[in-house]
């Protein structure tokens, strides 16, 4: 009898974990008091998750919108989580936006040809792929439009790459400063084009490249520096983040970001 009771106790202990895994319930990552919802004025019954941490100082520098990589919750990304939590202590209103959660692994990024470097998808297809992100960020900017101070956007991975394209095409209002973390697109021509697009911006850019980041992003890290030098982007800086947990240390990340923003007079 005691043996059966012991088994039941073990199952009860593991049941919440199993149920959470099966449900994939992101409510687990919703911290009390930080949740805001952005209603989409163009789509009925559509809203987007936005987290918010209040500025901790007596003055406000502005706001930072943190966006993790595609299909990730802000608290699932160690880079975005640390910056989202840390920047209010420097006078920033900190926001974290949930990006789209569609499956990009099923996307046909290039034409089906036998050439070594097939042509990428068409511009129309690419625009359609970016549309959910464009919609979310547009509505979020409207949501915070009455907030005072500078506007800074921090984005990671594919989301950062899509924003580079959108800013380059002037399809969305530009920020006062832009911070990218390991930007990449999984297609050769599209990925290589990001370097020149990033270097063409008139606003300051901080390029944080994890040393153990995505191979696509690592492959263009040096070229991003070269293009910024060639196009004389004086507001561009690249900083390498160490491998493993060292790259996500709160002090390292916030000092990189705070130091750079201070240097740029934000």
N, C-alpha and C positions, 0 to 999 in steps of 0.2 A: 504493500500500500504506500509506504514511504517512497519507494522507487518511482511509482506512478506520479505521486505528488511532485517529486523532484523534476521529472520530465515536463510536467505541466508548467511548473514555474519557469523552466528554461524557455519553453515555447512562448510564454507570456512576455518574457524579457525581449525576445527577438521579434515578436509580432509587429510592434510599431515600425521597426526598421524595414521589415518586409513589406508592410502596407504602404509605407512611404515610397519605397522603391517602385512598387507596382503602379502607384498613382502618379508618381513623378510630380508631386504637388509642390509647386514653387512657393506656396504660402508659408512653407517652412522658412523661407528666406525673407519674409516680410517683417522687419523690426517694428515693434509698436512705436507709434508717434512719428514715424518717418515717411509713411506712405501717403502719396498724393496720386490722384488719377487725372490724366489729361484726356478730356473728352474731345473726340474728333468731330468738328463741326460739319465735315463733309460726308460722314458716314454715320448712319443711325445706329445706336447701341454699340458703338465702337469706342473703346478707351484704352489708354496706354499707361503702363505702370511707371511712375516717377517717384524716386525716393528723394528726401530732402533733409539735410542737416543744417541747423541754424548756425550763422556766424557767432563766434564766441567772444568777439572784441566789441569795444564801444563804438567802433566805426566799421563801415562796410567798404571793402575794396571793389566788390562786384560779385558776380556769380560764376561758378564753374559747372559746366554740364559734362559729366563723365559717362561714357558709353563703352561697355565691354564689347568683345568680339561677337560676331553674329551668333545667335542662338545660345547666348549665355546670359545668366542673371547677373546683375552688378556684384552681388556678394559671392558669386562663383569665380570671379576673376580676381586673383590676388593683387594685381596691379591696380585695377579700378577700385577694389574694395579699400585698399590702404589709402589711396589718394582721396577718395570720397570721404573717408572718415577723418583724415588728417588736416585737410585744408581749412576747415572752419577756425582752427586755432590761429590762423594767420589773417583772419578778417574776411574770409570768403564765405558767401552762401554756397553750399555744396549740394549739387543735384546729381542723381544717377538715373539714367534712362534705360529702360529695358529695350533692347534692339529686337528686330523681327526674329522669329524662331522657325522659319522655313528651312528645309533641308537643302543646303547648297551643294552637298556631295552628289546629288542627282543632276546637277546643272551641267549642260553641255557647253563648256566655256569656249570651244573652238570648232571650226569647221572640220568635218570628217574628210581628211585628205591623207595622202601617203607622204606628204612632204615632212621634212624634219621639224619645221616650225610652222604648223598650220595657222591660218588666219584666225583671229579671235571672232567671237560672236558679233553680230551686227550692233550698231549703236542703239537701234530701237530695242533690241533684246536686252542690252545692257541697261538701258534706261528703265525698262520694265522690271528688271531685277532689283534696281536701286529704289524703285518707287516706294515700297513700304517704309524704308528708312527715311526717305525724303519727307514722307507724310508725317511720320512720328516727330521728327525734329522740327518741322515747320509748326506743328501744333504746340510743341513744347516751347518754342520761342515765343509764340503768342501767349502761352500760359504765364510766362515770366516777363513779359514785355514791360510791365510797370515797375520792375525791380531796378534799383539804382546801381550805377557803377559799370565796370568793364564786363565784357562777355568773353569767357575763355571756354574752349571746347577741348576735351581730352577724349581720344578715341583709340581703339585697339584693333589690330588685325585687319580683317576684311572691311569692317565698319570704317576704320581709318582710311583705307584705300578708296572706298566709295565716297567718303566725304572729300577727299582730295579731288576726285573727279568732279563732284558737284560744285565745289568752290571754284575749280578751274573753269567750269562751264558757266559760272555765275548763276547757277540754278537755285541758290539759297543764300540768304544774307551771310556775309562773311563775319567771323568773330574778330575780336581785338587781338587775340592770340590763339594759336592752335598747337596742341601737343599730341603727337602720334606715338603709339607704342607698337613697334613691330608691324608696320603696314605692309600688306601684300595682297595680291590677287593670284589665284592659281592658274595663270595663263601667261606664257612667256612675253608676248608683246604688250599686253595690258600691264603686267607687273613692271616691266622695264620702263614704261612710259610714266610711271608714278614719280620717278626721280626728277624729271624735268618739270612736271606739273607742280610738285611740291616746292621746287626752287623758284617758280615763277610768281609766287604769292607776294603781295606787298606788305602783309602783316607778319609779325614774328612767328617763327616755327621752332619748337623744341622736338627733336627726333630722339626718342628713347628706344634703343635697340637692345633687346635681351640677347645675351651671348649664346643662350641655348634656345633661341626663338625659332619660329617657323623658317624652314629652309628657303622658301620663296623670299621672305623678308631679308634674311641674311645675305642672299645673293645680290641684292641691290643696295646694301648698306653703304658700301664704298662709293657707288655711283651717285647716291643721294648727296653725299658730301661734295663730290666733284662738280655736280650740276649746280649746287648752291654757290660754289666758288666761281664757276664759269659765268653764272648769271648775276653775280655780285649781290647775293642775298645776305645783307649784313645782319639781318635778324635771325638767321638760321644757326642752330647749334645741334650737334649730335652728341649724345652721351650713351656709352655702352653700359648695360646693366650686367653685373656678374651672373654666373651660372647658378642654377638651383635656387634655394631659399634666400641666398644672399641678395639676389636681384629684387626681391620683394620686401626687403627689410623696410619698415615704415620710415625710419630716420633717413635712409638712403634716398628713397623715392621723394619724400616731402622736401628734403634739402635740395635735391636736383631741381624740383619744380619751383619751390619758393625762391631759391637763389636766382634762377633764371628769370622768373617773373619780376623780382626786385631789380635785377640788372636792366630789364626792359622798361622799368618805371611803372609797373602796375601795382 
